[in-house]
Amino acid sequence: MLRQQGLLAIAAVLALFIILHLGFPPDAHGPRTTGTTMLGGIAFLLMTASVVLSTRLDLFEELFGGLDRMYQVHRVAGTFAAVFALVHFFGVPKDLPEGMDPVANALVPSAPLGMLGLIFLVIGLFVALNRKIRYSRWRPTHKVMALVYVLVIGHFMTAPAIFFERFSASGVLLIIAAAIGMVALVYSLFGMNRRTAVPFTIEAVNALERATEVVLKPVGDMIDFKPGQFAFVEVQGKGWSEPHPFTISSAPGEDRLRFTMKVLGDWTRKVREELQPGGEVMVRGPYGRFDAARAAGRKQIWLAGGIGLTPFLSKLRAMQPGDDRHIHLVYAAREEQDAIFLDELKARAAELGNVTLIPLFSEEGNFARVDKMKENLPDPLGTYEYFMCGPKPMIDGLMKDLKKEGVSRKSIHTEAFEFR
């Protein structure tokens, strides 16, 4: 669930900038200049927020509720930055006020830098929001946003004082934001991957029904993670250029790291067909706040759709007998042979005693539906905490129906596994 602290922090910075900009405008500013330069400043601050969130720091995960939520905010902030930048570009006055020295207030090189930044921003935004572009092509292309950020800084730092007064209160705030943003940008591009990469070797590649389990052996220390977290997996070698995020399906404390990947596209198909034991893998993480152990409620519904089982698999493998929670695990799959690890789930549920396993197979006419939960659960729907991971249409439909039944949004926890 997206936490409000991070959004409030961004809103507070924007509000501070607006107050300073409107309260202490340069003497030569007219209302139109003040308004349009304010929009440009807001666009830059939103871009800075997107850059800072791309560092994946733990502090921001806590503020926003996980890396998946950070990337949602990253995407929305970037989109609104483009909108404000476009309004700024078309709305800012093109003529200087009377009495202004045209030489002293020339827009060179500010104007071409701003134009280039806007062009690349629109192109980059189109690429970022176009889901038809393959991830392997999308990822390097998306890095053009780093160039956009540098161009925008150059644009306002070289602007004449009539448009940007560097030592005004709002100008100082933008310069501070630019310094923070550049540090975050350099770290994201050149430092983050080196700092977070942990080496592993491939011990086994196990083909399952429509999924593949990859078992990794640590070269040095095992990464420390909590059940339900995920990591970025980057296979080393030619043809394995980009990292991909997957939920960790092993339990903390195991001496091997396991990922279970549904065969969805070229990369996961290549994992199944070509990955061999002995190969090298870099793992970066863990990330995520999909943690059922932190919930206040002791009565919980875990709802897994297809490969969305993986975070719950890790949780079940980590649980010990005597856990005081009462858990209903609803596992929805197309048919029984698609239900990976079903025998293990049955065995763990019987061993633990506090887990009720409910397999649902759509080909038999059984679907994960709120009305069926209402009929079969021993207590009212509003008394449970809900943890859901699976196909987005299924999760969205369940959330909508649960809200209609009066279940609080705070009681519904989902994994928004989208990073573009």
C-alpha positions in Angstrom: 0.0 0.0 0.0 1.3 3.5 -0.9 2.2 5.4 2.2 1.3 9.0 2.6 4.6 10.2 4.2 6.5 10.3 0.9 3.8 12.1 -1.0 3.5 14.6 1.8 7.2 15.3 1.6 7.0 16.0 -2.1 4.0 18.1 -1.6 5.7 20.1 1.2 8.7 20.9 -1.1 6.4 22.0 -3.9 4.3 24.2 -1.5 7.5 25.8 -0.1 8.7 26.6 -3.6 5.4 28.1 -4.6 5.2 30.2 -1.4 8.8 31.5 -1.9 8.3 32.1 -5.6 5.0 34.0 -5.2 6.1 35.8 -2.0 9.4 37.0 -3.2 9.3 37.5 -7.0 12.0 39.5 -8.9 11.0 43.2 -9.3 10.8 43.0 -13.1 8.4 40.0 -13.1 5.0 40.5 -14.4 2.1 38.1 -13.4 2.6 36.0 -16.5 6.3 35.6 -16.0 5.9 34.8 -12.4 3.3 32.2 -13.1 5.0 30.4 -16.0 8.4 30.4 -14.3 6.7 28.9 -11.2 5.4 26.1 -13.4 8.9 25.5 -14.8 10.2 25.3 -11.2 7.5 22.8 -10.2 8.4 20.7 -13.3 12.0 20.7 -12.3 11.2 19.7 -8.7 9.1 16.8 -9.9 11.9 15.7 -12.1 14.2 15.9 -9.1 11.8 13.7 -7.1 11.8 11.1 -9.9 15.7 11.1 -10.0 16.0 10.8 -6.2 13.5 7.9 -6.1 15.5 6.1 -8.7 18.3 5.6 -6.1 16.2 2.8 -4.5 17.4 3.9 -1.0 15.8 2.1 2.0 14.8 5.4 3.5 12.4 6.1 0.6 11.1 2.6 0.6 9.9 3.2 4.2 8.4 6.5 3.3 6.5 5.3 0.2 5.7 1.7 1.2 8.1 -0.2 -1.0 10.1 0.1 -4.2 7.1 -0.8 -6.3 5.2 2.2 -4.9 8.3 4.4 -5.4 8.3 3.5 -9.1 4.6 4.4 -9.3 5.3 7.8 -7.9 8.5 8.1 -10.1 6.3 7.5 -13.2 3.5 9.9 -12.2 5.9 12.6 -11.1 7.7 12.4 -14.4 4.5 12.6 -16.3 3.3 15.7 -14.5 6.8 17.2 -14.9 6.4 17.0 -18.6 2.9 18.6 -18.5 4.2 21.5 -16.4 7.2 21.9 -18.6 5.1 22.1 -21.8 2.8 24.7 -20.2 5.9 26.6 -19.1 7.4 26.5 -22.6 4.3 27.7 -24.4 3.3 30.2 -21.7 6.5 32.0 -20.8 6.7 35.5 -22.4 8.8 35.6 -25.5 9.3 39.4 -25.4 11.2 41.3 -22.7 9.5 44.0 -20.6 10.1 47.6 -21.6 13.4 49.0 -20.5 15.2 45.6 -20.3 18.6 45.4 -22.0 18.2 42.8 -24.8 21.9 41.9 -24.7 22.1 41.4 -20.9 18.9 39.4 -21.0 19.7 37.3 -24.1 18.5 33.7 -23.9 21.6 32.1 -25.3 22.4 29.3 -24.3 19.4 29.0 -22.1 16.9 28.8 -24.9 18.5 26.0 -27.0 19.2 24.0 -23.8 15.5 24.3 -22.8 14.3 23.4 -26.3 16.5 20.3 -26.4 15.5 19.3 -22.9 11.8 19.6 -23.8 12.2 17.6 -27.0 14.1 14.8 -25.2 11.6 14.9 -22.3 8.6 14.3 -24.6 10.5 11.5 -26.4 11.6 9.9 -23.2 8.1 10.2 -21.7 6.6 8.5 -24.8 9.1 5.7 -24.5 8.6 5.4 -20.7 4.8 5.1 -21.1 4.8 2.8 -24.2 4.3 -0.7 -22.9 4.6 -2.1 -26.4 8.4 -1.5 -26.3 10.3 -4.5 -25.2 12.0 -4.1 -21.8 15.5 -4.8 -23.3 15.0 -1.8 -25.5 13.1 0.3 -23.1 15.7 0.3 -20.3 18.7 1.8 -22.1 16.4 4.3 -24.0 14.9 5.4 -20.7 18.3 6.6 -19.6 17.9 9.6 -21.9 16.1 11.1 -19.0 19.5 11.7 -17.3 20.4 13.9 -20.3 17.1 15.7 -20.0 17.8 16.5 -16.3 21.2 17.9 -17.1 19.8 20.0 -20.0 17.1 21.4 -17.7 19.6 22.4 -15.1 21.7 24.1 -17.8 18.5 25.8 -19.1 17.6 27.6 -15.9 21.1 28.2 -14.6 22.0 30.1 -17.8 18.6 32.0 -17.9 18.8 35.8 -17.5 17.7 37.3 -14.2 14.4 38.4 -15.6 13.4 34.8 -15.7 15.5 33.2 -13.0 17.1 35.2 -10.2 19.6 32.8 -8.7 19.8 34.3 -5.2 16.1 34.8 -4.7 14.5 32.5 -2.1 12.9 30.2 -4.7 16.1 30.3 -6.8 18.2 29.1 -4.0 15.7 26.2 -3.4 16.0 25.2 -7.0 19.8 25.2 -6.9 19.8 23.1 -3.7 17.4 20.7 -5.5 19.7 20.6 -8.5 22.7 19.7 -6.4 20.8 16.9 -4.6 19.4 15.7 -7.9 22.9 15.5 -9.6 24.3 13.5 -6.7 21.4 11.1 -6.9 21.7 10.9 -10.7 25.4 10.1 -10.6 24.8 7.5 -7.9 21.9 5.9 -9.9 24.0 5.7 -13.1 27.4 4.7 -11.7 27.3 3.8 -8.0 24.1 2.0 -7.2 24.7 -1.2 -9.1 28.2 -1.6 -7.8 27.1 -1.0 -4.2 24.2 -3.4 -4.2 25.4 -6.2 -6.4 25.9 -9.6 -4.6 27.5 -12.4 -6.6 25.9 -15.9 -6.9 26.5 -19.0 -9.0 23.6 -21.0 -10.6 23.2 -24.4 -8.8 20.1 -25.6 -10.6 17.5 -24.7 -13.1 14.3 -26.6 -12.5 11.5 -26.6 -15.1 8.0 -26.5 -13.6 4.6 -26.3 -15.3 4.8 -22.9 -17.1 7.4 -21.7 -14.7 11.1 -22.1 -13.9 12.8 -22.3 -10.5 16.4 -21.0 -10.4 18.4 -22.0 -7.4 21.5 -19.8 -6.6 24.4 -20.5 -4.4 26.1 -17.5 -2.8 29.7 -16.8 -3.6 30.2 -15.0 -0.3 27.6 -13.9 2.2 23.9 -14.6 1.6 21.7 -11.5 1.3 19.5 -10.7 4.2 15.8 -10.5 3.3 12.3 -10.8 4.7 9.6 -13.2 3.3 7.7 -11.5 0.5 10.6 -9.3 -0.7 12.1 -9.3 -4.2 15.4 -8.7 -5.9 16.8 -7.8 -9.3 18.5 -10.8 -11.1 21.2 -10.1 -13.7 22.7 -13.1 -15.4 26.3 -12.5 -16.4 27.4 -13.2 -19.9 26.7 -12.3 -23.5 23.0 -11.9 -24.3 22.0 -11.4 -20.7 22.3 -7.6 -20.5 19.5 -6.3 -18.3 18.4 -7.1 -14.7 14.9 -8.3 -14.0 12.9 -8.2 -10.7 11.6 -11.4 -9.2 10.1 -12.3 -5.8 12.4 -14.5 -3.6 10.6 -17.8 -3.1 13.0 -19.3 -0.6 12.8 -18.6 3.1 15.3 -16.5 5.1 17.9 -18.6 6.7 18.2 -21.1 3.8 21.7 -21.5 2.4 20.4 -21.1 -1.2 18.4 -18.3 -2.9 15.5 -19.4 -5.0 13.5 -17.5 -7.6 10.4 -18.9 -9.4 9.8 -17.3 -12.7 6.7 -17.6 -14.9 7.5 -18.1 -18.6 6.0 -14.9 -20.0 8.4 -13.5 -22.6 11.7 -13.8 -24.4 13.9 -13.4 -21.3 12.1 -15.9 -19.1 11.9 -18.3 -22.0 15.6 -18.0 -22.4 16.1 -18.7 -18.7 14.2 -21.9 -19.1 15.9 -23.1 -22.3 19.5 -21.8 -22.0 20.5 -21.1 -18.4 23.0 -23.7 -17.1 24.3 -24.5 -13.7 27.7 -22.9 -13.0 26.8 -19.6 -14.5 27.3 -16.3 -12.7 24.5 -14.1 -11.5 24.4 -10.7 -9.8 21.5 -10.2 -7.3 20.6 -6.7 -6.2 18.2 -6.3 -3.3 16.2 -7.1 -1.4 13.3 -4.6 -1.9 9.7 -4.4 -1.1 7.4 -4.0 2.0 4.9 -6.8 1.3 5.2 -8.1 4.8 2.4 -10.0 6.4 4.3 -10.3 9.7 4.1 -6.5 10.3 0.3 -6.4 10.0 -1.7 -5.6 13.2 -4.4 -8.1 12.4 -4.0 -11.7 13.3 -6.7 -12.9 10.9 -5.3 -12.7 7.4 -6.4 -13.7 3.9 -3.5 -14.4 1.5 -4.7 -14.4 -2.1 -2.4 -15.6 -4.8 -3.1 -15.6 -8.5 -0.8 -17.8 -10.6 2.9 -16.9 -10.2 1.7 -14.4 -7.5 2.1 -17.3 -5.2 5.9 -16.7 -4.8 5.8 -14.1 -2.0 3.4 -16.3 0.0 5.6 -19.4 -0.7 8.5 -17.6 1.0 6.3 -16.6 3.9 5.0 -20.2 4.4 8.5 -21.7 4.1 9.7 -19.2 6.8 6.7 -19.8 9.2 7.2 -21.9 12.3 4.6 -24.0 14.2 3.0 -21.9 17.0 2.5 -18.8 14.9 -0.6 -17.1 16.4 -2.0 -15.8 13.1 -5.0 -17.5 11.4 -4.4 -17.5 7.7 -6.6 -18.5 4.7 -4.4 -19.0 1.7 -6.5 -18.7 -1.5 -4.5 -20.0 -4.5 -6.1 -19.3 -7.8 -4.8 -21.0 -11.0 -6.2 -22.1 -14.3 -6.1 -25.9 -13.5 -4.5 -28.1 -10.9 -1.4 -28.9 -13.0 -0.7 -25.2 -13.2 -0.7 -24.9 -9.5 3.1 -25.0 -8.8 4.2 -26.3 -5.4 0.7 -27.4 -4.5 1.8 -30.5 -2.7 4.3 -28.5 -0.7 1.6 -26.0 0.2 -0.7 -28.8 1.4 2.1 -30.3 3.5 3.1 -26.9 5.0 -0.5 -26.1 5.9 -1.0 -29.4 7.6 2.3 -29.0 9.5 1.7 -25.4 10.6 -1.9 -25.9 11.7 -2.9 -22.2 11.4 -3.1 -22.1 7.6 -6.2 -23.1 5.6 -5.3 -23.7 2.0 -8.1 -23.0 -0.6 -7.1 -24.0 -4.1 -9.3 -22.5 -6.9 -9.1 -23.7 -10.5 -10.9 -21.6 -13.1 -11.3 -24.5 -15.5 -13.5 -26.1 -12.9 -15.6 -22.9 -12.5 -14.0 -21.8 -9.3 -12.8 -18.2 -9.2 -11.5 -15.9 -6.4 -14.6 -13.9 -5.7 -15.5 -11.7 -2.8 -19.1 -13.1 -2.6 -17.7 -16.6 -2.2 -15.3 -15.4 0.6 -18.3 -13.8 2.3 -20.2 -17.1 2.2 -17.4 -19.3 3.4 -15.2 -17.3 5.8 -16.1 -17.8 9.5 -15.9 -14.1 10.3 -17.1 -10.8 8.7 -14.9 -9.6 5.8 -14.0 -6.4 7.6 -12.2 -8.3 10.4 -9.4 -9.6 8.1 -6.2 -8.2 6.7 -5.9 -8.9 3.0 -2.6 -9.6 1.2 -3.0 -10.1 -2.6 -0.5 -10.8 -5.4 -1.5 -11.8 -8.9 -2.7 -10.5 -12.3 -3.6 -6.8 -12.1 -7.2 -7.3 -13.4 -7.9 -9.9 -10.8 -6.4 -7.8 -8.0 -8.2 -4.6 -9.1 -11.6 -6.4 -9.2 -11.1 -7.9 -5.8 -10.1 -4.6 -4.3 -13.2 -2.9 -5.8 -15.5 -5.6 -4.4 -13.9 -5.6 -1.0 -14.3 -1.8 -0.7 -18.0 -2.3 -1.6 -18.3 -4.7 1.3 -16.9 -2.1 3.7 -13.3 -3.4 4.0 -10.9 -0.5 4.8 -8.2 0.3 2.2 -5.7 0.1 5.0 -6.5 -3.5 5.5 -5.7 -4.4 1.8 -2.1 -4.9 0.9 -1.0 -5.5 -2.7 2.2 -6.0 -4.6 2.4 -3.5 -7.5 5.0 -5.4 -9.4 5.5 -2.8 -12.2 8.7 -0.9 -12.9 8.0 1.0 -16.1 
